[in-house]
Amino acid sequence: MLVIDTHHHYVPPALVARYDGGRSGTQVAPPGMTKINSHPGLSDVDERLRTMDAAGVDVAVLSSILSWDASAEECRITNDAFAGLQTSHPGRFAGLAHVPTGMTAESLNEVDRALGDLGLRGLSLPSQPDGHPLDAPELWPLYEKACAWDVPIFVHPAMPPRGYAFIGDYDLSRIVGRELDLILQTTRIIASGLLDRFPTLTFVMSHMGGGIAAITERLRGKQHRFGPHLERSFDEYLGRIHFDLAGFEGGPGALACALTALDPATLLFGTDFPQDFSGVGSVETKGAAGIAAYVRAVADLDLPDGLPAAILGGTAARLLGLDSSGRPRA
């Protein structure tokens, strides 16, 4: 059974050095956010492969915590590094292309280079690219590219999300604000009619959509307040969006909640490694044993035949164009 971790962070050493001079342990936070720490786990390929092997993870889908809303030069460094890992470790890594800030012609050219020349497997965006909501017209040229290349867009929480006045204290921007923003952006994708404008567009929302399952009954009942422009039901739109299972460190309560409202066929396994399960982003160091336990928990879900395997890797492989060995399909 193929296991794909769709939410797995790697930062090229050259990019880390730009922020902290390569000094492990220093903070490299973007403005307005704290506690994004540089640590060896972000860039250590051999250690992550050992962890993946011990945990039973076959493929890691790579994104970089320092490459959202980044310059064209920084995105090129990241995309080149991801392509290098795909080549040097075939079947173990699948890189997501990072898009230079501004959605300029240069940004779109880098998308073509990363997906075409480099062979990266999808796109990675923050939930507020350049401060825009995901339904903003400024992003439509990028969505046209994603549809033309037939690749998914993996949405990571913005760092930090804007527009929330009371989450600056106690690091609540990271802890609560990002989840609120994922719920909001998922709802905006639906409420705006964006999925009608781009019928083949595929989003993968992080962190189970911030926990959106908990309020889907309210959203379903209030769909009429979105306006008369929608062509389908709330549930039809929700079923077109995918969600990864990262962000809750394998919490069984979060997983059970997700399964009350989200179609299992839209769920993708994810860990948020090395920020989660490593002791860097929490008080617990669950490590490879914790990831392995999470894999077993998904494998043992009481779901129709084939769905646990689809969650663990089958659905991600289909979206990313990978074969049963984790390599790009011919």
N, C-alpha and C positions, 0 to 999 in steps of 0.2 A: 504493500500500500504506500503510495507516494505521499510524503508529508512536506508541504510547502509553507514556510513561514512568510506570510505576505507583508509583515510589518517588522522590518529588521533594519537597523541603522548602522551605516558604515560611513566614516568621514575620512577622506584621503589625508594622509599625513601632511601633504603640502598645504592643504586647506587649514588644518588645525594650526600649523605653524604661522599662518597669516594672522590668526586671532590671538594666540598666546605665546608665540615664539617657541612652541613645542614643549612648554613646561607643563607636564602632566599635573592635573589637580587644580589648575587655575580656572576661574570662571570665564566663560566665553559667551556670556548672555547677550542677545540682541537688546537694543534699548527698550526699557520698560518691562523686562523679564529677568528674573534671577535664577540662579542655581542650575544653569546648563553647564555642567562641569566637563572640562577636558579630562579624559582618563584613558588609560591604555586600551581598554576594551573597545573604544570607538574605532580604532584603526588596526587592531591586532588580528590579522587574517588567520594565522595559525591557531590562536586560542579560540576564535569563534568556530573554526572547523572542528576542533576537539569538542567544544560544547555541543555543536550540532550533532556530531557522531554519537556522543553520549546520550543525547536527548532523543535521538531517533528522527531528527529533522534532515530531510534530504536536500532541500533547496531553500536558500534565503533570498527574498526579494528585497533589494537594497534601495534605501533612500538615505539622504544625508541631512542631519539636523541643522547644518550650517548652510544649506544650499537652497532654501526657499526665499523668494524675493531677493535673490543674490544677483550679482553682476554677471555679464556674459562671460567674462574671464573665469570667474569662480565656478559657474555652471559647466564650462568646458573642462575645467580641472576635474570636477566631480564626474561628469559623463565619461570622460576618457578613462578615469580610474575604474568605474564600473565596467566599462567594456573590457578593460584589461583583466579584471577578475573573472568575467565570463569566459574569456579565452584561456586564461591560465588554470582555471578550475572548472572545466566544462561539466554541466549538470549539477553544480553546487550553488551557483549564484545567477540571479537574473536581475539586471539593473533597470531602474526606472529613470527616465530622462528628467532632469531638472531644467526648468524653463527660466531664462533670464528675465529679470524684472522689467516691467514696462509694456509688455506685449507689443514690442516694436517689430519691424521687419527683421532685425537682428535676432530677436527672440524666436521668431518663427523659423528662421533659417537654422538656428541651433536645434530646434525640434527636428527638422528634416535631417540634419547631420547625425543627431543622436539616434534616431530611429532607423535611418537608412544606412549611412556609412558605418555606424558603430554597432547597430543591431540591438539596441536596448529594447526592452519588452513592453514598455508602457510609459506613462507620464506621472510625475509626482507634483502635486500642487498643495499649497497651504489652503485652509478654508477661507481665507480672505486675501487672495492674490493682489498685491499692490493696494490693499485696503478695500478692494471691491468684494461685494457678495458674489457667490458663484453663479447667479443668474444674470450678472451685469453684461450689457451688450459689448463692453470692452473686451470680454473674454470669448466672444463668439468666433473670431478668427482662429483662436486656438482650438475650439471645439470642432471647427470644420477640419482642422488638421488631424485631430484625434479620430474623427470619423473616416477621413480619407485613408489614414494608416491602419484603421481598425484596431486601435489599441485602447485599453482601459485607462482611466484617470484615477489614480489613488490619491485621496484627499486626506491630508494630515492636519491636525489642529493648527491654527495660526499661532505664531509665537511672537508676541501675545495677541489675542484677539482684541480688536478695537471696538469701542462703542459700549463698553460696560463700565459704568462709572464707579461701581462699588466693589470691584474685585482686585484692587491694587494691593490691599493689605494681606498679610499672612500667606503670601504666595498663592492666593486664591485664583489668580489669573491662570496659573498652571493647573491647579487642582480641580476647580469648578468651572472657571470661565471657558476653558477650551471645550469642555463637554457641552456647555450651554450653546456655544457657537456651532458645534457639529449638529446639534438638534436643529438650530435655527437654519443653518445652510441646507441641511437635508430637506427641511420644510419649504425653503425658498425654491429649491430645484423643482419641487412638486407644484407649489402654488403658482409659480410664474408661468407654467406651461413650457418650460425649457425642454422637457422631454418630448413634447409635440413638435417643437421646432427642429430638434435633432433626434430623430427616432432611433438612430443606431448608437447614440452616445452612451457610454458605460462609465458610471461612477462607482468607485469602491470607497465608502466612507469609513474612516477609522473609528476605533473604540466603540463598535456596535452602534455607530451613529450618535455617540455621546450618551447612549441609553435611551434612544428615542422610543424603544418599545414600550416604555412605561407610560407614554402619553399618546399612543396611537389611537386609542379609543376616543380621546378628546379631538384629535386632529381629524379623524374620520367624521365625527359628528358635526364639525365646524367647517367642513370643506366648502359649503356654500358661501362662507364669508370670504373665501379667496377671490371670488368674482365669477362671472358667468363664462369665462373664456376656456375653461378646461374641458377637454373632450372625453375624459375617462374618469373612473372613480379613484378616490384616494388610494385604495388598496392596489389597483392596477399600476399606478405610478410607483408606489412603494415597492412593489414586486420587481420593478425594473432597476432598482438600485441595489448594489451589493454592499456588504458590511464586513469588516474584519473583526476578529474576536480579541484584539489586543486592547491594552489600556487598563485592564482590571486584574492583571497578574494571575489569570486563570481562575478568578473568583467564580465559584459555582452558582452563587446567587445572580450575578450579572448574566451568566450564560443561560440560566433558567428563565430569567426575565426576557432575554432576547427571543427565546424560543416561543414565548407566549404570543408574539405579534409579528415576528420576522420570518419569512419563508426560509426554511433551512437550505433550500437550493440557492439562496443568495448569500450565504455565510461563507467566509473564508478564514481559515486558521491564521492567527498572528500572535506575536509575543511582545513586541516593542523592545526586543533585545538590542543592545545591552543596557538600556535604561531600566527595564523591568527584568526581573529574575536574576539580576546580577548584584543587587544590593546597592547600586548607585542611585536609583531613583526611588527607593523605598527603604523602610527599616528592615526588610527581610532580604536574605540572600538565598533565594530558592534554587538558583543555579540550574544545571542540566537536569537534576532530579525533578525540580519543579516543572520544567518544560515537559519532561517525559510524562509526568503525572497529568498535565493538561492535555497532552496528546491522548492518553488513555481515557480521560474523562470524555473527550469528544468521540473517540472510537466506540465507547460503551453507551452512547446516547440511545435512548429507546426511540429510534426513528426507522422508517421503512428501509429495506435493504438498499445499500448503495449510498445513502445520504451521508452517513458519517465519513465514508471515504471521500465523497465529493467535497465535504467541508474541509477535510484535512489536506486535500491537494488536488482532487479532480477538477473542481470548478476553477481554481486558480490556474491550473495547467491549461484549461480551455481558453480562458481569457488572455493568458500571456503567450499562447501559441507554443506550449511546451509539450513534448512527448512524455511517455510513461517513465523515461529515465531522467526527466527534468531538463532535457536539452531542446533547443528550438526545433520545431517540426520542419521537416524538409519541404 
